[in-house]
Amino acid sequence: MYVFKVFIFLFFMMSQSLGDIIFKDDFQNPEKWKFITDQVMGGVSSGQVDYLKLNNETQAYISGNVSTKNNGGFIQIRRSLKDINLRNTKSIKINVSGNNQKYFLHLRTTGTLLPWQYYQLDFNVQENFQTYNLPIANFKRSSFFISKKIIPEKITSIGIVAFGRNHEANLNIKRIEFIE
């Protein structure tokens, strides 16, 4: 009976974490991603993104120095999602490793018109690759001028961001999945 209960528990836990993948990006087309720093607004942060092929997987490697001088404080890679139907998205899974720092996912929607408007959720990376499941409902808006709630079909871009404080960024990303 104990084995049966354990089996049922494991089956339930796996079914909760194995939602249908609506959209996946594993950096096979790196030209879809754009590297951006706060230098676009006068900041002094610097860095780069490299796409590395390791064990038949392409990874995005973001590195750089984030500085809050001159009202700056970010480096990021961003991808347009305008032509992708994300209607039933409930969460975003990201498989990453890094330098034991806090990083962010930023989502923009049709309602985020100004450059400083976005929805964000943080995650703390470890040295070894881990998958983080980030529920859409947990993303926080950057200002009260935009809707409190994200409507998934209105998502227009995603950014993976080193943000908000002076620090060295080192982040490896294997894949991002939008999950139903």
N, C-alpha and C positions, 0 to 999 in steps of 0.2 A: 504494500500500500504506500509506503514511504517513497519508493522509486517512482510510482505512478504520480504522486503529488509533485515530486521534483520535476518529472517530465512535463506535466501540465504547466507548472510555473515557468520552466524554461521556454516552452512553446509560446506561452502568453507574452513573455518578455521579448522574444524574437519577433513575434508578429507585430508588437508595438514599435519595434525599431526598423522594420523592413517595409515601410510604406513604399508605394509606387514612386519611381523616379520620373518626374515630369520633364526635367532638363538636367543635363550633366555637362560640365566642362572640365576636361582633364588636360588642357593646354596643348592639344594636338594642333591647334590653329592659333599660335601666339599673336598673330597679327590682329586678332580680335580684341586684344588687350592693349591699353594705353597706360604708360607710366606718367604720373603727374606729381609735381611737388608744389609746395607753397610758393615757389618762385613765380608762379603765375600771378600772384597778388603781392609781390614784394618781399616774401619771406626768404630765408637763407638755407632752408633744409636742402640736403642733397642726397642722391642715391641712384640706384639703378635696379633694373630687373633683368635677370638672365633666365633663359629657358634651357634647362639641363636635362639630358636624356640619361636616366639611371635605371638599370634593370628593366629595360623596355617601357619605362614610364617617363613621360615628360613632366618636369616639375618647374614651377615658377619660383625663382629665388629672389626675394626682395631684400636689398641691403642698403644701408645708408645711415645718415646722421639726421635725426629730427631735432630741429631747433625752434624755440618759440620766439627768437629774436625777430624784430620787425613785424610783430603780430602774426607770425607764421606758426608752424607746428605740425606739418604732415608730409608724408610721402605715401603714394598709393599706386595700385594698379586698378584700372576700371574697365568694365566691359559693358557695352550696350546690350540690352535685352529687349529692345523695342519690337522686334518681329517674332518674339517667342511667347507662346500662350502659357502663362503661369497661373491661370485662373484658380486651380484647386490647391495651390501651394499652402502647406501648413508649416513647413520648416525648411531650413537650409542646413545641409550637412557640409562640413568642410574638413578635409583631412590635411593636417599641418604639423610641422615641427618648427622649433626655433630656439630662441635664447632666453626662455623663461620670462617673457615679458607679456604685457597686455597688448592685444591688437583688436581691431574693430572690423566689422562688416558694416558698410554703409549702403543703404538702398535709396535710390531716387525713384520718384513716381511722376506721373503726369501732373501731380499737384505740387511738386517741388520745383518751383520756377527759378528761384535765385540760387547762386552757387553755394551759399551757406545753408541751404535747406536740404535735409536728408533725414533718414531714420537710421539709428545705429544700435548695435549690440556688440558688447565686448566679449572676448574669450582670452584666456591665459594659456599660452602655448608652453609646451615642455620640450625637452631636448629630443625625445623620441616621438615619432609620428603618432598622433591621436586623431580620432574623428570626433568633432563636436557637432551636436545637433542643436541648432538655434531656432526656436519657434518664432514664426513671423509675429505672433501676438506679443512677444517680449521686446521687440524693437521699440526704441524710444525716439520720439520726434525731436528735432533740433530746435524747434521754436513753436510757439503756440499759434502761429499763423498758418500752420498746416494741419491737416486732419490728424486726430489722435490715432486712428486705426489705419493700417495699411490694407488696401484692397489689392490682392496679389495680381490681378490682371492689369493693374495700372503701374506695375513696376517697370521702369525703363532702363535701369542700370544697377550694377552691383560694383562696389569698390572694396578692396581689401586694403586696410589702412593702418599705418603706424602714425599715431596721432596724439596731440594734446600735451606733450611734455618733452623735455630734453632727454633724449636717449638714443642709443645705437639700435638700429633695426636689423634683424636677421631672421627672415621668415621663409620657410620652404612650404609650398602648397602643392599637393598632388592632385586634388580634385575638389570641385564644388558641385553639389547636387541639390536641386529643388525637389522637395519630397511632398507627396500628397498625403 
